[in-house]
Amino acid sequence: MSKMGRMESDTTQDSVTILRKSAPPIKTCRSTAEIAAAQRRGDEIETSKKFGAGGNIQHGMQKNALK
C-alpha cells in the first residue's frame, strides 16, 4: 500500500477530467454611455472607490529640511 492510501479512482479510461477552467473576465465600463447601455440591458452594475489611494504620502519634515 502506498503512502497516499488506496490508489483507486471513480473515473474510467474514457472519461475526461478538466483540471482548471478560468472565469470570464470582468468588464469595466468607463464611459457614461457604456453604463447607460448596461442599465438598459439590465446588467448588474457595481461601483467602488479606490481604497488608500493617497497612502504613500510622507508625513513630517524631510532630513534635508531639518539641517
CHARMM internal coordinates of N, CA and C (Angstrom, degrees):
IC EDIT
DIST 1 N 1 CA 1.4423
DIST 1 CA 1 C 1.5251
ANGL 1 N 1 CA 1 C 108.58
DIST 1 C 2 N 1.3305
ANGL 1 CA 1 C 2 N 117.38
DIHE 1 N 1 CA 1 C 2 N 140.29
DIST 2 N 2 CA 1.4570
ANGL 1 C 2 N 2 CA 120.97
DIHE 1 CA 1 C 2 N 2 CA -177.15
DIST 2 CA 2 C 1.5246
ANGL 2 N 2 CA 2 C 110.81
DIHE 1 C 2 N 2 CA 2 C -83.94
DIST 2 C 3 N 1.3315
ANGL 2 CA 2 C 3 N 115.39
DIHE 2 N 2 CA 2 C 3 N 174.61
DIST 3 N 3 CA 1.4640
ANGL 2 C 3 N 3 CA 121.03
DIHE 2 CA 2 C 3 N 3 CA 179.12
DIST 3 CA 3 C 1.5252
ANGL 3 N 3 CA 3 C 111.92
DIHE 2 C 3 N 3 CA 3 C -67.85
DIST 3 C 4 N 1.3152
ANGL 3 CA 3 C 4 N 117.03
DIHE 3 N 3 CA 3 C 4 N -25.06
DIST 4 N 4 CA 1.4577
ANGL 3 C 4 N 4 CA 120.97
DIHE 3 CA 3 C 4 N 4 CA -175.68
DIST 4 CA 4 C 1.5237
ANGL 4 N 4 CA 4 C 112.57
DIHE 3 C 4 N 4 CA 4 C -87.85
DIST 4 C 5 N 1.2677
ANGL 4 CA 4 C 5 N 118.94
DIHE 4 N 4 CA 4 C 5 N 1.40
DIST 5 N 5 CA 1.4542
ANGL 4 C 5 N 5 CA 121.17
DIHE 4 CA 4 C 5 N 5 CA -179.40
DIST 5 CA 5 C 1.5120
ANGL 5 N 5 CA 5 C 111.09
DIHE 4 C 5 N 5 CA 5 C 96.23
DIST 5 C 6 N 1.3020
ANGL 5 CA 5 C 6 N 115.76
DIHE 5 N 5 CA 5 C 6 N -151.84
DIST 6 N 6 CA 1.4587
ANGL 5 C 6 N 6 CA 120.47
DIHE 5 CA 5 C 6 N 6 CA -178.35
DIST 6 CA 6 C 1.5133
ANGL 6 N 6 CA 6 C 109.82
DIHE 5 C 6 N 6 CA 6 C -75.59
DIST 6 C 7 N 1.2959
ANGL 6 CA 6 C 7 N 116.62
DIHE 6 N 6 CA 6 C 7 N 134.71
DIST 7 N 7 CA 1.4573
ANGL 6 C 7 N 7 CA 122.68
DIHE 6 CA 6 C 7 N 7 CA -176.34
DIST 7 CA 7 C 1.5275
ANGL 7 N 7 CA 7 C 110.93
DIHE 6 C 7 N 7 CA 7 C -98.42
DIST 7 C 8 N 1.3195
ANGL 7 CA 7 C 8 N 117.31
DIHE 7 N 7 CA 7 C 8 N 50.95
DIST 8 N 8 CA 1.4516
ANGL 7 C 8 N 8 CA 121.35
DIHE 7 CA 7 C 8 N 8 CA 177.60
DIST 8 CA 8 C 1.5188
ANGL 8 N 8 CA 8 C 108.64
DIHE 7 C 8 N 8 CA 8 C -105.69
DIST 8 C 9 N 1.3126
ANGL 8 CA 8 C 9 N 116.35
DIHE 8 N 8 CA 8 C 9 N 152.64
DIST 9 N 9 CA 1.4535
ANGL 8 C 9 N 9 CA 121.09
DIHE 8 CA 8 C 9 N 9 CA -178.58
DIST 9 CA 9 C 1.5187
ANGL 9 N 9 CA 9 C 109.46
DIHE 8 C 9 N 9 CA 9 C -132.88
DIST 9 C 10 N 1.3354
ANGL 9 CA 9 C 10 N 115.83
DIHE 9 N 9 CA 9 C 10 N 153.76
DIST 10 N 10 CA 1.4533
ANGL 9 C 10 N 10 CA 119.82
DIHE 9 CA 9 C 10 N 10 CA 178.28
DIST 10 CA 10 C 1.5286
ANGL 10 N 10 CA 10 C 111.77
DIHE 9 C 10 N 10 CA 10 C -93.68
DIST 10 C 11 N 1.3328
ANGL 10 CA 10 C 11 N 117.74
DIHE 10 N 10 CA 10 C 11 N 9.45
DIST 11 N 11 CA 1.4575
ANGL 10 C 11 N 11 CA 121.38
DIHE 10 CA 10 C 11 N 11 CA 179.16
DIST 11 CA 11 C 1.5231
ANGL 11 N 11 CA 11 C 109.90
DIHE 10 C 11 N 11 CA 11 C -103.10
DIST 11 C 12 N 1.3184
ANGL 11 CA 11 C 12 N 114.69
DIHE 11 N 11 CA 11 C 12 N 159.79
DIST 12 N 12 CA 1.4595
ANGL 11 C 12 N 12 CA 120.26
DIHE 11 CA 11 C 12 N 12 CA 176.76
DIST 12 CA 12 C 1.5196
ANGL 12 N 12 CA 12 C 108.96
DIHE 11 C 12 N 12 CA 12 C -106.38
DIST 12 C 13 N 1.3240
ANGL 12 CA 12 C 13 N 116.60
DIHE 12 N 12 CA 12 C 13 N 177.53
DIST 13 N 13 CA 1.4560
ANGL 12 C 13 N 13 CA 120.58
DIHE 12 CA 12 C 13 N 13 CA 179.16
DIST 13 CA 13 C 1.5212
ANGL 13 N 13 CA 13 C 111.58
DIHE 12 C 13 N 13 CA 13 C -68.36
DIST 13 C 14 N 1.3336
ANGL 13 CA 13 C 14 N 117.46
DIHE 13 N 13 CA 13 C 14 N -25.07
DIST 14 N 14 CA 1.4572
ANGL 13 C 14 N 14 CA 121.31
DIHE 13 CA 13 C 14 N 14 CA -176.68
DIST 14 CA 14 C 1.5307
ANGL 14 N 14 CA 14 C 113.11
DIHE 13 C 14 N 14 CA 14 C -90.89
DIST 14 C 15 N 1.3238
ANGL 14 CA 14 C 15 N 118.28
DIHE 14 N 14 CA 14 C 15 N -7.30
DIST 15 N 15 CA 1.4656
ANGL 14 C 15 N 15 CA 119.20
DIHE 14 CA 14 C 15 N 15 CA -178.63
DIST 15 CA 15 C 1.5288
ANGL 15 N 15 CA 15 C 110.37
DIHE 14 C 15 N 15 CA 15 C -81.96
DIST 15 C 16 N 1.3252
ANGL 15 CA 15 C 16 N 115.11
DIHE 15 N 15 CA 15 C 16 N 153.91
DIST 16 N 16 CA 1.4587
ANGL 15 C 16 N 16 CA 122.04
DIHE 15 CA 15 C 16 N 16 CA -178.18
DIST 16 CA 16 C 1.5201
ANGL 16 N 16 CA 16 C 108.34
DIHE 15 C 16 N 16 CA 16 C -112.08
DIST 16 C 17 N 1.3197
ANGL 16 CA 16 C 17 N 116.56
DIHE 16 N 16 CA 16 C 17 N 133.45
DIST 17 N 17 CA 1.4560
ANGL 16 C 17 N 17 CA 121.71
DIHE 16 CA 16 C 17 N 17 CA 178.06
DIST 17 CA 17 C 1.5169
ANGL 17 N 17 CA 17 C 108.91
DIHE 16 C 17 N 17 CA 17 C -111.33
DIST 17 C 18 N 1.3415
ANGL 17 CA 17 C 18 N 116.44
DIHE 17 N 17 CA 17 C 18 N 123.36
DIST 18 N 18 CA 1.4620
ANGL 17 C 18 N 18 CA 121.40
DIHE 17 CA 17 C 18 N 18 CA 176.59
DIST 18 CA 18 C 1.5189
ANGL 18 N 18 CA 18 C 107.06
DIHE 17 C 18 N 18 CA 18 C -94.30
DIST 18 C 19 N 1.3254
ANGL 18 CA 18 C 19 N 116.25
DIHE 18 N 18 CA 18 C 19 N 116.15
DIST 19 N 19 CA 1.4527
ANGL 18 C 19 N 19 CA 120.01
DIHE 18 CA 18 C 19 N 19 CA -175.85
DIST 19 CA 19 C 1.5167
ANGL 19 N 19 CA 19 C 112.68
DIHE 18 C 19 N 19 CA 19 C -81.73
DIST 19 C 20 N 1.3108
ANGL 19 CA 19 C 20 N 118.01
DIHE 19 N 19 CA 19 C 20 N -39.14
DIST 20 N 20 CA 1.4511
ANGL 19 C 20 N 20 CA 121.01
DIHE 19 CA 19 C 20 N 20 CA -174.77
DIST 20 CA 20 C 1.5191
ANGL 20 N 20 CA 20 C 109.67
DIHE 19 C 20 N 20 CA 20 C -145.75
DIST 20 C 21 N 1.3044
ANGL 20 CA 20 C 21 N 116.83
DIHE 20 N 20 CA 20 C 21 N 132.33
DIST 21 N 21 CA 1.4535
ANGL 20 C 21 N 21 CA 120.82
DIHE 20 CA 20 C 21 N 21 CA 176.24
DIST 21 CA 21 C 1.5190
ANGL 21 N 21 CA 21 C 107.01
DIHE 20 C 21 N 21 CA 21 C -136.43
DIST 21 C 22 N 1.3262
ANGL 21 CA 21 C 22 N 117.20
DIHE 21 N 21 CA 21 C 22 N 120.82
DIST 22 N 22 CA 1.4550
ANGL 21 C 22 N 22 CA 120.42
DIHE 21 CA 21 C 22 N 22 CA -176.38
DIST 22 CA 22 C 1.5233
ANGL 22 N 22 CA 22 C 110.48
DIHE 21 C 22 N 22 CA 22 C -82.00
DIST 22 C 23 N 1.3229
ANGL 22 CA 22 C 23 N 115.13
DIHE 22 N 22 CA 22 C 23 N 152.42
DIST 23 N 23 CA 1.4534
ANGL 22 C 23 N 23 CA 121.48
DIHE 22 CA 22 C 23 N 23 CA 177.85
DIST 23 CA 23 C 1.5229
ANGL 23 N 23 CA 23 C 109.21
DIHE 22 C 23 N 23 CA 23 C -78.55
DIST 23 C 24 N 1.3134
ANGL 23 CA 23 C 24 N 117.61
DIHE 23 N 23 CA 23 C 24 N 156.70
DIST 24 N 24 CA 1.4693
ANGL 23 C 24 N 24 CA 118.85
DIHE 23 CA 23 C 24 N 24 CA 177.57
DIST 24 CA 24 C 1.5285
ANGL 24 N 24 CA 24 C 110.06
DIHE 23 C 24 N 24 CA 24 C -65.93
DIST 24 C 25 N 1.3245
ANGL 24 CA 24 C 25 N 117.75
DIHE 24 N 24 CA 24 C 25 N 148.33
DIST 25 N 25 CA 1.4635
ANGL 24 C 25 N 25 CA 119.97
DIHE 24 CA 24 C 25 N 25 CA -178.24
DIST 25 CA 25 C 1.5270
ANGL 25 N 25 CA 25 C 111.17
DIHE 24 C 25 N 25 CA 25 C -67.36
DIST 25 C 26 N 1.3251
ANGL 25 CA 25 C 26 N 115.84
DIHE 25 N 25 CA 25 C 26 N 151.39
DIST 26 N 26 CA 1.4560
ANGL 25 C 26 N 26 CA 121.68
DIHE 25 CA 25 C 26 N 26 CA 179.65
DIST 26 CA 26 C 1.5189
ANGL 26 N 26 CA 26 C 108.66
DIHE 25 C 26 N 26 CA 26 C -85.30
DIST 26 C 27 N 1.3198
ANGL 26 CA 26 C 27 N 116.80
DIHE 26 N 26 CA 26 C 27 N 128.88
DIST 27 N 27 CA 1.4632
ANGL 26 C 27 N 27 CA 122.49
DIHE 26 CA 26 C 27 N 27 CA -179.37
DIST 27 CA 27 C 1.5187
ANGL 27 N 27 CA 27 C 109.05
DIHE 26 C 27 N 27 CA 27 C -82.99
DIST 27 C 28 N 1.3216
ANGL 27 CA 27 C 28 N 116.72
DIHE 27 N 27 CA 27 C 28 N 130.39
DIST 28 N 28 CA 1.4537
ANGL 27 C 28 N 28 CA 122.43
DIHE 27 CA 27 C 28 N 28 CA 177.16
DIST 28 CA 28 C 1.5180
ANGL 28 N 28 CA 28 C 108.50
DIHE 27 C 28 N 28 CA 28 C -108.78
DIST 28 C 29 N 1.3261
ANGL 28 CA 28 C 29 N 116.20
DIHE 28 N 28 CA 28 C 29 N 118.05
DIST 29 N 29 CA 1.4644
ANGL 28 C 29 N 29 CA 121.84
DIHE 28 CA 28 C 29 N 29 CA 177.61
DIST 29 CA 29 C 1.5212
ANGL 29 N 29 CA 29 C 108.28
DIHE 28 C 29 N 29 CA 29 C -90.39
DIST 29 C 30 N 1.3152
ANGL 29 CA 29 C 30 N 116.20
DIHE 29 N 29 CA 29 C 30 N 129.25
DIST 30 N 30 CA 1.4548
ANGL 29 C 30 N 30 CA 119.71
DIHE 29 CA 29 C 30 N 30 CA -178.60
DIST 30 CA 30 C 1.5194
ANGL 30 N 30 CA 30 C 112.99
DIHE 29 C 30 N 30 CA 30 C -111.86
DIST 30 C 31 N 1.3130
ANGL 30 CA 30 C 31 N 118.43
DIHE 30 N 30 CA 30 C 31 N -20.97
DIST 31 N 31 CA 1.4601
ANGL 30 C 31 N 31 CA 119.55
DIHE 30 CA 30 C 31 N 31 CA -178.55
DIST 31 CA 31 C 1.5260
ANGL 31 N 31 CA 31 C 109.77
DIHE 30 C 31 N 31 CA 31 C -106.36
DIST 31 C 32 N 1.3194
ANGL 31 CA 31 C 32 N 115.48
DIHE 31 N 31 CA 31 C 32 N 158.19
DIST 32 N 32 CA 1.4627
ANGL 31 C 32 N 32 CA 119.78
DIHE 31 CA 31 C 32 N 32 CA 179.66
DIST 32 CA 32 C 1.5206
ANGL 32 N 32 CA 32 C 111.24
DIHE 31 C 32 N 32 CA 32 C -68.07
DIST 32 C 33 N 1.3346
ANGL 32 CA 32 C 33 N 117.54
DIHE 32 N 32 CA 32 C 33 N -28.38
DIST 33 N 33 CA 1.4676
ANGL 32 C 33 N 33 CA 120.65
DIHE 32 CA 32 C 33 N 33 CA 178.17
DIST 33 CA 33 C 1.5280
ANGL 33 N 33 CA 33 C 110.79
DIHE 32 C 33 N 33 CA 33 C -66.54
DIST 33 C 34 N 1.3285
ANGL 33 CA 33 C 34 N 117.32
DIHE 33 N 33 CA 33 C 34 N -40.54
DIST 34 N 34 CA 1.4669
ANGL 33 C 34 N 34 CA 120.53
DIHE 33 CA 33 C 34 N 34 CA 178.28
DIST 34 CA 34 C 1.5212
ANGL 34 N 34 CA 34 C 110.76
DIHE 33 C 34 N 34 CA 34 C -66.17
DIST 34 C 35 N 1.3320
ANGL 34 CA 34 C 35 N 117.07
DIHE 34 N 34 CA 34 C 35 N -38.75
DIST 35 N 35 CA 1.4644
ANGL 34 C 35 N 35 CA 120.84
DIHE 34 CA 34 C 35 N 35 CA 179.43
DIST 35 CA 35 C 1.5239
ANGL 35 N 35 CA 35 C 110.24
DIHE 34 C 35 N 35 CA 35 C -67.05
DIST 35 C 36 N 1.3334
ANGL 35 CA 35 C 36 N 117.05
DIHE 35 N 35 CA 35 C 36 N -42.40
DIST 36 N 36 CA 1.4651
ANGL 35 C 36 N 36 CA 120.75
DIHE 35 CA 35 C 36 N 36 CA 178.81
DIST 36 CA 36 C 1.5260
ANGL 36 N 36 CA 36 C 110.98
DIHE 35 C 36 N 36 CA 36 C -63.82
DIST 36 C 37 N 1.3269
ANGL 36 CA 36 C 37 N 117.27
DIHE 36 N 36 CA 36 C 37 N -39.27
DIST 37 N 37 CA 1.4674
ANGL 36 C 37 N 37 CA 120.62
DIHE 36 CA 36 C 37 N 37 CA 178.57
DIST 37 CA 37 C 1.5240
ANGL 37 N 37 CA 37 C 110.71
DIHE 36 C 37 N 37 CA 37 C -65.85
DIST 37 C 38 N 1.3199
ANGL 37 CA 37 C 38 N 117.38
DIHE 37 N 37 CA 37 C 38 N -38.39
DIST 38 N 38 CA 1.4639
ANGL 37 C 38 N 38 CA 120.98
DIHE 37 CA 37 C 38 N 38 CA 178.25
DIST 38 CA 38 C 1.5218
ANGL 38 N 38 CA 38 C 110.60
DIHE 37 C 38 N 38 CA 38 C -66.89
DIST 38 C 39 N 1.3336
ANGL 38 CA 38 C 39 N 117.46
DIHE 38 N 38 CA 38 C 39 N -37.36
DIST 39 N 39 CA 1.4612
ANGL 38 C 39 N 39 CA 120.44
DIHE 38 CA 38 C 39 N 39 CA 177.09
DIST 39 CA 39 C 1.5242
ANGL 39 N 39 CA 39 C 110.83
DIHE 38 C 39 N 39 CA 39 C -65.78
DIST 39 C 40 N 1.3235
ANGL 39 CA 39 C 40 N 117.84
DIHE 39 N 39 CA 39 C 40 N -39.33
DIST 40 N 40 CA 1.4664
ANGL 39 C 40 N 40 CA 120.84
DIHE 39 CA 39 C 40 N 40 CA 178.46
DIST 40 CA 40 C 1.5278
ANGL 40 N 40 CA 40 C 111.27
DIHE 39 C 40 N 40 CA 40 C -65.17
DIST 40 C 41 N 1.3362
ANGL 40 CA 40 C 41 N 116.27
DIHE 40 N 40 CA 40 C 41 N -37.29
DIST 41 N 41 CA 1.4708
ANGL 40 C 41 N 41 CA 120.15
DIHE 40 CA 40 C 41 N 41 CA 178.54
DIST 41 CA 41 C 1.5196
ANGL 41 N 41 CA 41 C 111.80
DIHE 40 C 41 N 41 CA 41 C -72.66
DIST 41 C 42 N 1.3341
ANGL 41 CA 41 C 42 N 117.10
DIHE 41 N 41 CA 41 C 42 N -20.29
DIST 42 N 42 CA 1.4610
ANGL 41 C 42 N 42 CA 120.66
DIHE 41 CA 41 C 42 N 42 CA -178.33
DIST 42 CA 42 C 1.5139
ANGL 42 N 42 CA 42 C 112.78
DIHE 41 C 42 N 42 CA 42 C 88.83
DIST 42 C 43 N 1.3289
ANGL 42 CA 42 C 43 N 116.98
DIHE 42 N 42 CA 42 C 43 N 18.26
DIST 43 N 43 CA 1.4576
ANGL 42 C 43 N 43 CA 120.26
DIHE 42 CA 42 C 43 N 43 CA 178.43
DIST 43 CA 43 C 1.5234
ANGL 43 N 43 CA 43 C 110.37
DIHE 42 C 43 N 43 CA 43 C -70.52
DIST 43 C 44 N 1.3224
ANGL 43 CA 43 C 44 N 115.54
DIHE 43 N 43 CA 43 C 44 N 155.51
DIST 44 N 44 CA 1.4632
ANGL 43 C 44 N 44 CA 121.07
DIHE 43 CA 43 C 44 N 44 CA 177.37
DIST 44 CA 44 C 1.5231
ANGL 44 N 44 CA 44 C 108.75
DIHE 43 C 44 N 44 CA 44 C -77.18
DIST 44 C 45 N 1.3300
ANGL 44 CA 44 C 45 N 116.39
DIHE 44 N 44 CA 44 C 45 N 130.65
DIST 45 N 45 CA 1.4624
ANGL 44 C 45 N 45 CA 121.81
DIHE 44 CA 44 C 45 N 45 CA -177.93
DIST 45 CA 45 C 1.5209
ANGL 45 N 45 CA 45 C 108.46
DIHE 44 C 45 N 45 CA 45 C -119.39
DIST 45 C 46 N 1.3208
ANGL 45 CA 45 C 46 N 115.88
DIHE 45 N 45 CA 45 C 46 N 130.38
DIST 46 N 46 CA 1.4625
ANGL 45 C 46 N 46 CA 121.58
DIHE 45 CA 45 C 46 N 46 CA 178.89
DIST 46 CA 46 C 1.5200
ANGL 46 N 46 CA 46 C 108.45
DIHE 45 C 46 N 46 CA 46 C -124.81
DIST 46 C 47 N 1.3227
ANGL 46 CA 46 C 47 N 116.38
DIHE 46 N 46 CA 46 C 47 N 132.24
DIST 47 N 47 CA 1.4592
ANGL 46 C 47 N 47 CA 120.70
DIHE 46 CA 46 C 47 N 47 CA 176.91
DIST 47 CA 47 C 1.5126
ANGL 47 N 47 CA 47 C 108.78
DIHE 46 C 47 N 47 CA 47 C -114.28
DIST 47 C 48 N 1.3195
ANGL 47 CA 47 C 48 N 116.34
DIHE 47 N 47 CA 47 C 48 N 145.37
DIST 48 N 48 CA 1.4642
ANGL 47 C 48 N 48 CA 120.59
DIHE 47 CA 47 C 48 N 48 CA 178.56
DIST 48 CA 48 C 1.5159
ANGL 48 N 48 CA 48 C 109.07
DIHE 47 C 48 N 48 CA 48 C -150.90
DIST 48 C 49 N 1.3356
ANGL 48 CA 48 C 49 N 115.24
DIHE 48 N 48 CA 48 C 49 N 155.19
DIST 49 N 49 CA 1.4539
ANGL 48 C 49 N 49 CA 121.50
DIHE 48 CA 48 C 49 N 49 CA 177.19
DIST 49 CA 49 C 1.5178
ANGL 49 N 49 CA 49 C 108.52
DIHE 48 C 49 N 49 CA 49 C -107.00
DIST 49 C 50 N 1.3120
ANGL 49 CA 49 C 50 N 115.57
DIHE 49 N 49 CA 49 C 50 N 155.34
DIST 50 N 50 CA 1.4559
ANGL 49 C 50 N 50 CA 119.65
DIHE 49 CA 49 C 50 N 50 CA 176.08
DIST 50 CA 50 C 1.5211
ANGL 50 N 50 CA 50 C 109.03
DIHE 49 C 50 N 50 CA 50 C -69.04
DIST 50 C 51 N 1.3077
ANGL 50 CA 50 C 51 N 116.34
DIHE 50 N 50 CA 50 C 51 N 144.15
DIST 51 N 51 CA 1.4547
ANGL 50 C 51 N 51 CA 121.63
DIHE 50 CA 50 C 51 N 51 CA 179.86
DIST 51 CA 51 C 1.5162
ANGL 51 N 51 CA 51 C 108.95
DIHE 50 C 51 N 51 CA 51 C -105.93
DIST 51 C 52 N 1.3095
ANGL 51 CA 51 C 52 N 117.31
DIHE 51 N 51 CA 51 C 52 N 125.74
DIST 52 N 52 CA 1.4611
ANGL 51 C 52 N 52 CA 121.32
DIHE 51 CA 51 C 52 N 52 CA 175.78
DIST 52 CA 52 C 1.5090
ANGL 52 N 52 CA 52 C 113.43
DIHE 51 C 52 N 52 CA 52 C 69.63
DIST 52 C 53 N 1.3335
ANGL 52 CA 52 C 53 N 118.05
DIHE 52 N 52 CA 52 C 53 N 33.90
DIST 53 N 53 CA 1.4583
ANGL 52 C 53 N 53 CA 120.44
DIHE 52 CA 52 C 53 N 53 CA -176.23
DIST 53 CA 53 C 1.5218
ANGL 53 N 53 CA 53 C 112.11
DIHE 52 C 53 N 53 CA 53 C -65.73
DIST 53 C 54 N 1.3265
ANGL 53 CA 53 C 54 N 117.91
DIHE 53 N 53 CA 53 C 54 N -31.71
DIST 54 N 54 CA 1.4625
ANGL 53 C 54 N 54 CA 120.19
DIHE 53 CA 53 C 54 N 54 CA -179.81
DIST 54 CA 54 C 1.5072
ANGL 54 N 54 CA 54 C 111.87
DIHE 53 C 54 N 54 CA 54 C -102.77
DIST 54 C 55 N 1.3132
ANGL 54 CA 54 C 55 N 117.32
DIHE 54 N 54 CA 54 C 55 N 28.53
DIST 55 N 55 CA 1.4587
ANGL 54 C 55 N 55 CA 121.21
DIHE 54 CA 54 C 55 N 55 CA -173.53
DIST 55 CA 55 C 1.5068
ANGL 55 N 55 CA 55 C 115.31
DIHE 54 C 55 N 55 CA 55 C -77.57
DIST 55 C 56 N 1.3237
ANGL 55 CA 55 C 56 N 118.90
DIHE 55 N 55 CA 55 C 56 N -6.93
DIST 56 N 56 CA 1.4591
ANGL 55 C 56 N 56 CA 119.48
DIHE 55 CA 55 C 56 N 56 CA -176.82
DIST 56 CA 56 C 1.5313
ANGL 56 N 56 CA 56 C 111.63
DIHE 55 C 56 N 56 CA 56 C -100.01
DIST 56 C 57 N 1.3248
ANGL 56 CA 56 C 57 N 118.01
DIHE 56 N 56 CA 56 C 57 N 26.09
DIST 57 N 57 CA 1.4668
ANGL 56 C 57 N 57 CA 121.78
DIHE 56 CA 56 C 57 N 57 CA 177.56
DIST 57 CA 57 C 1.5243
ANGL 57 N 57 CA 57 C 108.26
DIHE 56 C 57 N 57 CA 57 C -84.38
DIST 57 C 58 N 1.3236
ANGL 57 CA 57 C 58 N 116.59
DIHE 57 N 57 CA 57 C 58 N 132.29
DIST 58 N 58 CA 1.4572
ANGL 57 C 58 N 58 CA 121.40
DIHE 57 CA 57 C 58 N 58 CA 178.74
DIST 58 CA 58 C 1.5238
ANGL 58 N 58 CA 58 C 109.10
DIHE 57 C 58 N 58 CA 58 C -86.78
DIST 58 C 59 N 1.3068
ANGL 58 CA 58 C 59 N 117.23
DIHE 58 N 58 CA 58 C 59 N 127.99
DIST 59 N 59 CA 1.4581
ANGL 58 C 59 N 59 CA 122.06
DIHE 58 CA 58 C 59 N 59 CA 178.89
DIST 59 CA 59 C 1.5241
ANGL 59 N 59 CA 59 C 109.01
DIHE 58 C 59 N 59 CA 59 C -99.30
DIST 59 C 60 N 1.2994
ANGL 59 CA 59 C 60 N 116.29
DIHE 59 N 59 CA 59 C 60 N 147.80
DIST 60 N 60 CA 1.4569
ANGL 59 C 60 N 60 CA 120.87
DIHE 59 CA 59 C 60 N 60 CA 177.67
DIST 60 CA 60 C 1.5118
ANGL 60 N 60 CA 60 C 111.40
DIHE 59 C 60 N 60 CA 60 C 99.85
DIST 60 C 61 N 1.2964
ANGL 60 CA 60 C 61 N 115.14
DIHE 60 N 60 CA 60 C 61 N 178.35
DIST 61 N 61 CA 1.4576
ANGL 60 C 61 N 61 CA 121.93
DIHE 60 CA 60 C 61 N 61 CA -177.20
DIST 61 CA 61 C 1.5256
ANGL 61 N 61 CA 61 C 110.40
DIHE 60 C 61 N 61 CA 61 C -81.68
DIST 61 C 62 N 1.3087
ANGL 61 CA 61 C 62 N 115.48
DIHE 61 N 61 CA 61 C 62 N 147.38
DIST 62 N 62 CA 1.4500
ANGL 61 C 62 N 62 CA 121.19
DIHE 61 CA 61 C 62 N 62 CA 174.95
DIST 62 CA 62 C 1.5264
ANGL 62 N 62 CA 62 C 109.29
DIHE 61 C 62 N 62 CA 62 C -74.60
DIST 62 C 63 N 1.3145
ANGL 62 CA 62 C 63 N 117.65
DIHE 62 N 62 CA 62 C 63 N 156.71
DIST 63 N 63 CA 1.4653
ANGL 62 C 63 N 63 CA 120.72
DIHE 62 CA 62 C 63 N 63 CA 178.84
DIST 63 CA 63 C 1.5231
ANGL 63 N 63 CA 63 C 111.26
DIHE 62 C 63 N 63 CA 63 C -62.54
DIST 63 C 64 N 1.3212
ANGL 63 CA 63 C 64 N 117.58
DIHE 63 N 63 CA 63 C 64 N -39.15
DIST 64 N 64 CA 1.4608
ANGL 63 C 64 N 64 CA 120.60
DIHE 63 CA 63 C 64 N 64 CA -179.14
DIST 64 CA 64 C 1.5232
ANGL 64 N 64 CA 64 C 111.47
DIHE 63 C 64 N 64 CA 64 C -67.78
DIST 64 C 65 N 1.3167
ANGL 64 CA 64 C 65 N 117.82
DIHE 64 N 64 CA 64 C 65 N -30.67
DIST 65 N 65 CA 1.4624
ANGL 64 C 65 N 65 CA 121.14
DIHE 64 CA 64 C 65 N 65 CA -178.68
DIST 65 CA 65 C 1.5222
ANGL 65 N 65 CA 65 C 111.25
DIHE 64 C 65 N 65 CA 65 C -75.18
DIST 65 C 66 N 1.3153
ANGL 65 CA 65 C 66 N 118.10
DIHE 65 N 65 CA 65 C 66 N -22.55
DIST 66 N 66 CA 1.4582
ANGL 65 C 66 N 66 CA 121.15
DIHE 65 CA 65 C 66 N 66 CA -178.60
DIST 66 CA 66 C 1.5186
ANGL 66 N 66 CA 66 C 112.26
DIHE 65 C 66 N 66 CA 66 C -78.05
DIST 66 C 67 N 1.3247
ANGL 66 CA 66 C 67 N 118.85
DIHE 66 N 66 CA 66 C 67 N -19.60
DIST 67 N 67 CA 1.4640
ANGL 66 C 67 N 67 CA 121.30
DIHE 66 CA 66 C 67 N 67 CA -175.93
DIST 67 CA 67 C 1.4924
ANGL 67 N 67 CA 67 C 113.09
DIHE 66 C 67 N 67 CA 67 C -71.44
END
COOR INIT
IC SEED 1 N 1 CA 1 C
IC BUILD
